[in-house]
Amino acid sequence: MTITNDIMFGMVMENEQICLELIQRSLPELNIKAISRITPQKQITGPISARTVRFDVFVRDEE
């Protein structure tokens, strides 16, 4: 399995050390130092007329 497999992706994202390293390698320009909370596949819903969105990784910075 690779990271593109949904089960493998979930396992990687649930491991804080591996998740941090993956994000650091994927987005080196952001200089990420830590993860405060991991929420893989977070679903965001709005009004009934709006489409739902599922984020594979939901990230927030200090700004």
Steps between C-alpha positions, in 0.01 A plus 500: 500500500604858441397828661231537231310207651229633736577249778875564485444877489285480814763293682775748406294801604416347839869460588614847612871454422444355154228755423727789599784369285271450200361854530849647547625323188191591298499868604859593594439872445259509796767396754253298711641406841213320675149362468252586773210281390453249221157470339524286187221525245309781668163558341370857478130553438313820436144590415290229338540666160883499526730216408686316774877494502734241648853612575767231502705723729357799686773740611499830686795725576541774760367768265 
